[in-house]
Amino acid sequence: MPTLSSEQLVRAITAMLAAVDTPPESAKIVAELLVEANLAGHDSHGVIRIPQYLETIER
């Protein structure tokens, strides 16, 4: 499994959200908060939510 820095992860998540037409500034804020949640030990509220967010946005 690849290892990403928090900055790399924020960039990747920002790109995923931008790909479903999330405004760039909002995408970056969401990405930063999701990564921050993981770093704080709140994994259930972190990047694991991305598929759910993307599915909801695409509806």
Biopython code that builds the backbone (N, CA, C, O; Angstrom):
import numpy as np
from Bio.PDB.StructureBuilder import StructureBuilder

atoms = [
    (1, "MET", "N", (0.854, -1.171, 0.000)),
    (1, "MET", "CA", (0.000, 0.000, 0.000)),
    (1, "MET", "C", (0.901, 1.236, 0.000)),
    (1, "MET", "O", (1.855, 1.307, 0.775)),
    (2, "PRO", "N", (0.605, 2.203, -0.860)),
    (2, "PRO", "CA", (1.439, 3.406, -0.904)),
    (2, "PRO", "C", (1.250, 4.263, 0.348)),
    (2, "PRO", "O", (0.182, 4.279, 0.961)),
    (3, "THR", "N", (2.290, 4.955, 0.696)),
    (3, "THR", "CA", (2.237, 5.885, 1.817)),
    (3, "THR", "C", (2.223, 7.299, 1.254)),
    (3, "THR", "O", (3.067, 7.659, 0.434)),
    (4, "LEU", "N", (1.261, 8.094, 1.699)),
    (4, "LEU", "CA", (1.141, 9.482, 1.249)),
    (4, "LEU", "C", (1.337, 10.414, 2.426)),
    (4, "LEU", "O", (0.940, 10.105, 3.549)),
    (5, "SER", "N", (1.943, 11.545, 2.165)),
    (5, "SER", "CA", (2.010, 12.574, 3.199)),
    (5, "SER", "C", (0.625, 13.202, 3.313)),
    (5, "SER", "O", (-0.215, 13.028, 2.431)),
    (6, "SER", "N", (0.394, 13.922, 4.386)),
    (6, "SER", "CA", (-0.913, 14.570, 4.545)),
    (6, "SER", "C", (-1.153, 15.575, 3.422)),
    (6, "SER", "O", (-2.283, 15.728, 2.960)),
    (7, "GLU", "N", (-0.101, 16.261, 2.980)),
    (7, "GLU", "CA", (-0.244, 17.231, 1.892)),
    (7, "GLU", "C", (-0.620, 16.539, 0.578)),
    (7, "GLU", "O", (-1.454, 17.040, -0.177)),
    (8, "GLN", "N", (0.000, 15.385, 0.313)),
    (8, "GLN", "CA", (-0.340, 14.628, -0.895)),
    (8, "GLN", "C", (-1.788, 14.148, -0.838)),
    (8, "GLN", "O", (-2.499, 14.176, -1.842)),
    (9, "LEU", "N", (-2.209, 13.715, 0.325)),
    (9, "LEU", "CA", (-3.574, 13.237, 0.490)),
    (9, "LEU", "C", (-4.575, 14.369, 0.303)),
    (9, "LEU", "O", (-5.612, 14.180, -0.334)),
    (10, "VAL", "N", (-4.279, 15.535, 0.849)),
    (10, "VAL", "CA", (-5.160, 16.697, 0.658)),
    (10, "VAL", "C", (-5.277, 17.022, -0.828)),
    (10, "VAL", "O", (-6.375, 17.281, -1.320)),
    (11, "ARG", "N", (-4.163, 17.012, -1.541)),
    (11, "ARG", "CA", (-4.203, 17.308, -2.980)),
    (11, "ARG", "C", (-5.033, 16.269, -3.736)),
    (11, "ARG", "O", (-5.814, 16.622, -4.619)),
    (12, "ALA", "N", (-4.868, 15.002, -3.393)),
    (12, "ALA", "CA", (-5.618, 13.941, -4.077)),
    (12, "ALA", "C", (-7.118, 14.065, -3.820)),
    (12, "ALA", "O", (-7.926, 13.935, -4.739)),
    (13, "ILE", "N", (-7.480, 14.315, -2.575)),
    (13, "ILE", "CA", (-8.903, 14.448, -2.236)),
    (13, "ILE", "C", (-9.488, 15.694, -2.885)),
    (13, "ILE", "O", (-10.612, 15.665, -3.386)),
    (14, "THR", "N", (-8.739, 16.778, -2.878)),
    (14, "THR", "CA", (-9.190, 18.006, -3.529)),
    (14, "THR", "C", (-9.478, 17.739, -4.999)),
    (14, "THR", "O", (-10.488, 18.203, -5.529)),
    (15, "ALA", "N", (-8.604, 16.999, -5.657)),
    (15, "ALA", "CA", (-8.800, 16.669, -7.075)),
    (15, "ALA", "C", (-10.039, 15.803, -7.278)),
    (15, "ALA", "O", (-10.786, 16.004, -8.236)),
    (16, "MET", "N", (-10.260, 14.845, -6.385)),
    (16, "MET", "CA", (-11.448, 13.985, -6.495)),
    (16, "MET", "C", (-12.723, 14.808, -6.373)),
    (16, "MET", "O", (-13.671, 14.621, -7.136)),
    (17, "LEU", "N", (-12.738, 15.710, -5.417)),
    (17, "LEU", "CA", (-13.926, 16.540, -5.214)),
    (17, "LEU", "C", (-14.115, 17.516, -6.374)),
    (17, "LEU", "O", (-15.243, 17.767, -6.799)),
    (18, "ALA", "N", (-13.025, 18.060, -6.877)),
    (18, "ALA", "CA", (-13.108, 18.969, -8.023)),
    (18, "ALA", "C", (-13.640, 18.236, -9.255)),
    (18, "ALA", "O", (-14.326, 18.832, -10.085)),
    (19, "ALA", "N", (-13.326, 16.955, -9.371)),
    (19, "ALA", "CA", (-13.781, 16.160, -10.516)),
    (19, "ALA", "C", (-15.296, 15.997, -10.554)),
    (19, "ALA", "O", (-15.860, 15.683, -11.602)),
    (20, "VAL", "N", (-15.956, 16.206, -9.424)),
    (20, "VAL", "CA", (-17.422, 16.144, -9.388)),
    (20, "VAL", "C", (-18.009, 17.542, -9.185)),
    (20, "VAL", "O", (-19.084, 17.715, -8.611)),
    (21, "ASP", "N", (-17.257, 18.533, -9.679)),
    (21, "ASP", "CA", (-17.709, 19.933, -9.737)),
    (21, "ASP", "C", (-17.857, 20.639, -8.397)),
    (21, "ASP", "O", (-18.647, 21.576, -8.277)),
    (22, "THR", "N", (-17.116, 20.208, -7.402)),
    (22, "THR", "CA", (-17.077, 20.942, -6.143)),
    (22, "THR", "C", (-16.206, 22.173, -6.366)),
    (22, "THR", "O", (-15.117, 22.050, -6.927)),
    (23, "PRO", "N", (-16.650, 23.350, -5.948)),
    (23, "PRO", "CA", (-15.814, 24.537, -6.109)),
    (23, "PRO", "C", (-14.435, 24.317, -5.471)),
    (23, "PRO", "O", (-14.344, 23.746, -4.384)),
    (24, "PRO", "N", (-13.373, 24.761, -6.130)),
    (24, "PRO", "CA", (-12.010, 24.494, -5.660)),
    (24, "PRO", "C", (-11.747, 24.854, -4.199)),
    (24, "PRO", "O", (-11.133, 24.074, -3.472)),
    (25, "GLU", "N", (-12.197, 26.007, -3.773)),
    (25, "GLU", "CA", (-11.955, 26.419, -2.384)),
    (25, "GLU", "C", (-12.671, 25.484, -1.408)),
    (25, "GLU", "O", (-12.108, 25.101, -0.382)),
    (26, "SER", "N", (-13.904, 25.121, -1.727)),
    (26, "SER", "CA", (-14.660, 24.198, -0.875)),
    (26, "SER", "C", (-14.024, 22.817, -0.865)),
    (26, "SER", "O", (-13.944, 22.174, 0.182)),
    (27, "ALA", "N", (-13.572, 22.362, -2.024)),
    (27, "ALA", "CA", (-12.930, 21.046, -2.116)),
    (27, "ALA", "C", (-11.696, 20.987, -1.225)),
    (27, "ALA", "O", (-11.467, 19.987, -0.544)),
    (28, "LYS", "N", (-10.907, 22.046, -1.227)),
    (28, "LYS", "CA", (-9.690, 22.064, -0.411)),
    (28, "LYS", "C", (-10.028, 22.070, 1.078)),
    (28, "LYS", "O", (-9.379, 21.377, 1.861)),
    (29, "ILE", "N", (-11.021, 22.831, 1.469)),
    (29, "ILE", "CA", (-11.424, 22.883, 2.878)),
    (29, "ILE", "C", (-11.897, 21.510, 3.345)),
    (29, "ILE", "O", (-11.486, 21.039, 4.406)),
    (30, "VAL", "N", (-12.752, 20.871, 2.563)),
    (30, "VAL", "CA", (-13.252, 19.540, 2.928)),
    (30, "VAL", "C", (-12.090, 18.557, 3.021)),
    (30, "VAL", "O", (-12.005, 17.785, 3.976)),
    (31, "ALA", "N", (-11.199, 18.581, 2.039)),
    (31, "ALA", "CA", (-10.048, 17.675, 2.037)),
    (31, "ALA", "C", (-9.191, 17.879, 3.283)),
    (31, "ALA", "O", (-8.790, 16.909, 3.927)),
    (32, "GLU", "N", (-8.912, 19.118, 3.620)),
    (32, "GLU", "CA", (-8.088, 19.406, 4.801)),
    (32, "GLU", "C", (-8.760, 18.908, 6.077)),
    (32, "GLU", "O", (-8.096, 18.352, 6.951)),
    (33, "LEU", "N", (-10.062, 19.102, 6.188)),
    (33, "LEU", "CA", (-10.773, 18.671, 7.390)),
    (33, "LEU", "C", (-10.843, 17.151, 7.504)),
    (33, "LEU", "O", (-10.735, 16.608, 8.603)),
    (34, "LEU", "N", (-11.022, 16.468, 6.388)),
    (34, "LEU", "CA", (-11.049, 15.002, 6.424)),
    (34, "LEU", "C", (-9.692, 14.440, 6.839)),
    (34, "LEU", "O", (-9.620, 13.533, 7.668)),
    (35, "VAL", "N", (-8.630, 14.972, 6.271)),
    (35, "VAL", "CA", (-7.284, 14.515, 6.632)),
    (35, "VAL", "C", (-6.992, 14.855, 8.090)),
    (35, "VAL", "O", (-6.413, 14.049, 8.817)),
    (36, "GLU", "N", (-7.393, 16.046, 8.510)),
    (36, "GLU", "CA", (-7.192, 16.457, 9.907)),
    (36, "GLU", "C", (-7.902, 15.497, 10.866)),
    (36, "GLU", "O", (-7.365, 15.159, 11.921)),
    (37, "ALA", "N", (-9.099, 15.063, 10.500)),
    (37, "ALA", "CA", (-9.838, 14.114, 11.343)),
    (37, "ALA", "C", (-9.050, 12.821, 11.507)),
    (37, "ALA", "O", (-8.945, 12.288, 12.612)),
    (38, "ASN", "N", (-8.496, 12.315, 10.403)),
    (38, "ASN", "CA", (-7.677, 11.104, 10.496)),
    (38, "ASN", "C", (-6.453, 11.328, 11.375)),
    (38, "ASN", "O", (-6.128, 10.491, 12.217)),
    (39, "LEU", "N", (-5.787, 12.435, 11.185)),
    (39, "LEU", "CA", (-4.573, 12.716, 11.956)),
    (39, "LEU", "C", (-4.870, 12.867, 13.445)),
    (39, "LEU", "O", (-4.005, 12.623, 14.286)),
    (40, "ALA", "N", (-6.102, 13.272, 13.765)),
    (40, "ALA", "CA", (-6.500, 13.417, 15.167)),
    (40, "ALA", "C", (-6.993, 12.091, 15.753)),
    (40, "ALA", "O", (-7.341, 12.021, 16.932)),
    (41, "GLY", "N", (-7.020, 11.039, 14.926)),
    (41, "GLY", "CA", (-7.439, 9.730, 15.413)),
    (41, "GLY", "C", (-8.913, 9.433, 15.241)),
    (41, "GLY", "O", (-9.407, 8.429, 15.755)),
    (42, "HIS", "N", (-9.621, 10.288, 14.528)),
    (42, "HIS", "CA", (-11.057, 10.103, 14.301)),
    (42, "HIS", "C", (-11.272, 9.502, 12.912)),
    (42, "HIS", "O", (-11.873, 10.126, 12.037)),
    (43, "ASP", "N", (-10.773, 8.287, 12.728)),
    (43, "ASP", "CA", (-10.780, 7.675, 11.403)),
    (43, "ASP", "C", (-12.171, 7.525, 10.800)),
    (43, "ASP", "O", (-12.322, 7.600, 9.581)),
    (44, "SER", "N", (-13.178, 7.316, 11.619)),
    (44, "SER", "CA", (-14.534, 7.142, 11.091)),
    (44, "SER", "C", (-15.106, 8.442, 10.525)),
    (44, "SER", "O", (-16.138, 8.427, 9.854)),
    (45, "HIS", "N", (-14.444, 9.554, 10.791)),
    (45, "HIS", "CA", (-14.901, 10.849, 10.283)),
    (45, "HIS", "C", (-13.896, 11.448, 9.308)),
    (45, "HIS", "O", (-13.962, 12.635, 8.989)),
    (46, "GLY", "N", (-12.978, 10.633, 8.842)),
    (46, "GLY", "CA", (-11.912, 11.115, 7.969)),
    (46, "GLY", "C", (-12.102, 10.708, 6.521)),
    (46, "GLY", "O", (-13.216, 10.704, 5.997)),
    (47, "VAL", "N", (-10.995, 10.368, 5.888)),
    (47, "VAL", "CA", (-10.995, 10.098, 4.452)),
    (47, "VAL", "C", (-11.831, 8.883, 4.058)),
    (47, "VAL", "O", (-12.153, 8.708, 2.883)),
    (48, "ILE", "N", (-12.179, 8.056, 5.018)),
    (48, "ILE", "CA", (-13.051, 6.914, 4.715)),
    (48, "ILE", "C", (-14.410, 7.390, 4.188)),
    (48, "ILE", "O", (-15.128, 6.622, 3.547)),
    (49, "ARG", "N", (-14.757, 8.628, 4.449)),
    (49, "ARG", "CA", (-16.044, 9.192, 4.016)),
    (49, "ARG", "C", (-16.056, 9.633, 2.553)),
    (49, "ARG", "O", (-17.121, 9.931, 2.011)),
    (50, "ILE", "N", (-14.898, 9.679, 1.910)),
    (50, "ILE", "CA", (-14.831, 10.204, 0.545)),
    (50, "ILE", "C", (-15.785, 9.486, -0.414)),
    (50, "ILE", "O", (-16.527, 10.164, -1.125)),
    (51, "PRO", "N", (-15.803, 8.151, -0.470)),
    (51, "PRO", "CA", (-16.748, 7.503, -1.402)),
    (51, "PRO", "C", (-18.203, 7.919, -1.154)),
    (51, "PRO", "O", (-18.964, 8.133, -2.097)),
    (52, "GLN", "N", (-18.572, 8.030, 0.104)),
    (52, "GLN", "CA", (-19.937, 8.447, 0.452)),
    (52, "GLN", "C", (-20.192, 9.877, -0.032)),
    (52, "GLN", "O", (-21.251, 10.160, -0.593)),
    (53, "TYR", "N", (-19.238, 10.769, 0.180)),
    (53, "TYR", "CA", (-19.395, 12.158, -0.261)),
    (53, "TYR", "C", (-19.520, 12.234, -1.779)),
    (53, "TYR", "O", (-20.385, 12.936, -2.302)),
    (54, "LEU", "N", (-18.653, 11.508, -2.485)),
    (54, "LEU", "CA", (-18.681, 11.547, -3.949)),
    (54, "LEU", "C", (-19.996, 11.001, -4.488)),
    (54, "LEU", "O", (-20.570, 11.561, -5.421)),
    (55, "GLU", "N", (-20.471, 9.913, -3.903)),
    (55, "GLU", "CA", (-21.742, 9.331, -4.338)),
    (55, "GLU", "C", (-22.889, 10.312, -4.118)),
    (55, "GLU", "O", (-23.752, 10.464, -4.981)),
    (56, "THR", "N", (-22.899, 10.968, -2.982)),
    (56, "THR", "CA", (-23.960, 11.929, -2.677)),
    (56, "THR", "C", (-23.913, 13.117, -3.634)),
    (56, "THR", "O", (-24.954, 13.572, -4.108)),
    (57, "ILE", "N", (-22.732, 13.612, -3.916)),
    (57, "ILE", "CA", (-22.578, 14.753, -4.828)),
    (57, "ILE", "C", (-23.042, 14.389, -6.231)),
    (57, "ILE", "O", (-23.673, 15.200, -6.908)),
    (58, "GLU", "N", (-22.733, 13.175, -6.669)),
    (58, "GLU", "CA", (-23.068, 12.765, -8.033)),
    (58, "GLU", "C", (-24.557, 12.528, -8.248)),
    (58, "GLU", "O", (-25.005, 12.458, -9.392)),
    (59, "ARG", "N", (-25.324, 12.405, -7.189)),
    (59, "ARG", "CA", (-26.774, 12.173, -7.339)),
    (59, "ARG", "C", (-27.481, 13.378, -7.828)),
    (59, "ARG", "O", (-28.699, 13.350, -8.006)),
]
sb = StructureBuilder()
sb.init_structure("model")
sb.init_model(0)
sb.init_chain("A")
sb.init_seg("    ")
for serial, (resi, resn, name, xyz) in enumerate(atoms, 1):
    if name == "N":
        sb.init_residue(resn, " ", resi, " ")
    sb.init_atom(name, np.array(xyz, "f"), 0.0, 1.0, " ", f" {name:<3s}", serial, name[0])
structure = sb.get_structure()
